[in-house]
Amino acid sequence: MSQEPRLTLTENRLNVTGDISPANVVAVRNEGERLIAGQMQDLVIDLSGLGAAHSVVLSLLLCWLRLAGLRSQSLYLEGMGERLRSLAALSGLEEYLPEQSRS
């Protein structure tokens, strides 16, 4: 059973939880863009609560990164699972997805 996606913003962290699918990615993108645009600081996108990783998540992240870049804002990814990391590598996108160091 899938869990509805949810975005929560706490200070400089945007937490993404639940399952993002082709059916709900546009709504998630719009909500994320609204939250990102409301911030002046750089943000960490925490993906550790993300459910199943689909290629639409990569598209979503690239859209958010483009918006942040237009605003001279930086986004850093944290908690990116192995499946999503593998999808990014297979797509040749890993260099465009700035992960926070895993120290």
Secondary structure, 3 states (H helix, E strand, C coil): CCCCCEEEEECCEEEEEECCCCCCHHHHHHHHHHHHHCCCCCEEEEEEEECCCCHHHHHHHHHHHHHHHHCCCCEEEECCCHHHHHHHHHHCCHHHCCECCCC
